[in-house]
């Protein structure tokens, strides 16, 4: 009997360039993006970029007029010929992920590209 834990969705954590990715698929995409950056087709590649999820507060005495309800972490952000890109590598779209995606897109006015 093995005591090694496995991911609920069978993702295998993978390390590339001293960065720990949640899955082999995400690590593979990182390699593709690094090649695109080297070929000057994308620039300013960043990994694991957090976005704060907030909602308005109807309390006149509140110092900040919004309450933080969570955070979304984008797998990659970069610039390409179309502009700013927020990218998420997905094997399985959970209900929580779908909610966070809608929230981030509405709050920040961006579109998350799923690969």
Residue pairs with C-beta under 8 A, 6 or more apart in sequence:
7 13
7 23
9 91
9 92
11 22
11 23
11 24
11 25
11 91
12 23
12 24
13 20
13 21
13 22
13 23
14 20
14 21
14 23
14 24
14 26
14 27
15 21
15 27
16 27
16 30
16 31
17 30
17 34
19 30
19 47
19 48
21 27
21 30
23 89
23 91
25 89
25 91
26 75
26 89
29 75
29 76
29 87
29 89
29 115
30 47
30 76
33 42
33 45
33 76
33 78
34 45
36 42
36 80
37 43
37 45
37 78
41 80
41 81
42 78
42 79
42 80
42 85
43 78
43 79
44 77
44 78
44 79
45 76
45 77
45 78
46 76
46 77
46 78
47 75
47 76
48 73
48 74
48 75
49 73
49 74
49 76
49 77
49 86
50 71
50 72
50 73
50 74
51 71
51 72
51 73
51 74
51 104
51 107
51 108
52 68
52 71
53 68
53 69
53 70
53 71
53 72
53 100
53 103
53 104
53 107
54 66
54 67
54 68
54 69
54 107
55 66
55 67
55 69
56 65
56 66
57 64
57 65
57 66
57 67
70 100
72 100
72 101
72 103
72 104
74 86
74 87
74 88
74 112
75 87
75 88
75 89
76 85
76 86
76 87
76 88
76 89
77 84
77 85
77 86
77 87
78 85
78 87
79 85
84 110
85 113
86 104
86 110
86 111
86 112
86 113
87 112
87 113
87 114
87 115
88 97
88 101
88 112
88 113
88 114
88 115
89 114
89 115
90 97
90 114
90 115
93 114
101 112
104 110
104 112
105 111
105 112
